[in-house]
Amino acid sequence: MIKYKVVEITTVSEDMIEETLNELTAKGWRFDGLHFAMRESQKRPSMAFVLFTREVTE
């Protein structure tokens, strides 16, 4: 069975994305994707969602 985890990053920066990736992969999660939420009036993303998966046995 696959378990999913979504982490919301409200301060989108290289450091925060890197910190999130390093923290969760060290805990056994596998990086699955990264999605940005944009505002029309801004060039930078206002939020990011980092997706992880993990195989679990139940």
Secondary structure, DSSP 8 states (H G I E B T S, - for coil): -EEEEEEEESS--HHHHHHHHHHHHHTT-EEEEEEEE--TT-SS-SEEEEEEEEE---
